[in-house]
Amino acid sequence: MLTSNSFNGKGAEQSAPLKLMKIKTNRDMRIDGAFVSAGSTVEVNDKDARYLIANNLASETTAKSKSKKSNKSEGLDVSDAKVGTRDES
């Protein structure tokens, strides 16, 4: 039963959250606006993954996701150097 109290109000129907799936691309393509080269492993929603696999544009992979994202600034020393602008001489 669909209710119409408000878009996200009490009793409003909400769609199920999208499941993510890892795929390996068979050719260069754009996924969610980002360029992905052939052979790359990416995580996309289940609906898009099934479409790409059905059209032989990607294949399902069993690669495990990385649990920790790297922080590029980790381990860098703090510098007291001032960065000037072009107006300064």
Secondary structure, 3 states (H helix, E strand, C coil): CCCCCCCCCCCCCCCCCCCEEEEEECCCEEECCEEECCCCEEEEEHHHHHHHHHCCCEEECCCCCCCCCCCCCCCCCCCCCCCCCCCCC
